[in-house]
């Protein structure tokens, strides 16, 4: 796999970030990017495109009774201070 720095990437290489090589230097995949039907390159190679473009249905959690419970909204620090004022 030809790892590349940001400066070495082109529009036809995979832009999937992989690792930090040195301090503040990110390395990217660098493989040949997939092409769209009109010939323009996608930002990722075939392997990383499969990971990046996941159908929403595949990401949904299974429905359980826990997911349907109503959760009370979080109270702000001002609301908590009004309910429990500091005693001086």
N, C-alpha and C positions, 0 to 999 in steps of 0.2 A: 504494500500500500504506500503510495507516494505522499507522505505527509507534507503539507505546505504551510507556510506562514501566510498571514493576511496579504502581505505585499506580493506573494507569489501566485495568489489565486487569480483566475480569469473567469469570464462569464461562462466558459464551457467546462469548468471544474467544479467538483462537489464542495459546497460551503459548509458541510456538517462539522461542527467543532468537536474535537476529540480529546485533546490533552493540553495541559500547560507545559510547554517545553522549558522555559526559563521564567523568571519573574516577569509577569505581564506580557508574555509572548504565547499566544494561543496557536495551537496547531490544528489544521483542518484536514479532512479526508484527502482531497485533491484528485480523486478518481475522475474519469470522464463523466460529465453530467448527462442525465437522460435528456431526450429531445421531445418537445411537444409535437403534435400532429402538423403544425405549421413550420416546423424546423427550428424554432427558437429553443434554446437550452433551458431546462429547469434548474433550480438551484442545487439539486442533490443528485447523486448517482442512484442507480436502481435500488441498491440495498438500503440506503438512507431514505429514499423517497417512500419505500414501504413503511418505514417507521414514522416518517413525518406526516404522511397523509393517511390517517386512520379514520375510517367511517365513524361518525358520531354514535351509531348504534353499538359499535364494538366497545365504546368507552363507558356506556351507561352501566350503572351498578344494578344488581338484581333488586327487584322491588320487594321490600319487607315491611313489616308493620313499623319498624323503627324509623324508616325513612319518611313515613307519613305522619309522624308525631309533630305537633306544633312546637316550635322552639321560641321561647320568649326573646325579644330583641335585647341586645346588650344595653345596659344603662351607661350613660356618660358619667364622668367624674363629678360633674355639676349636680346631676340627679342624686348620686350617692351622697354628696356633701349635704344636700338639702335634707335627705332622710336621716343622716347621722351627723349633725353639726358638731364641730369640735368644741369641747368645753374648756374655757380658759380660767 
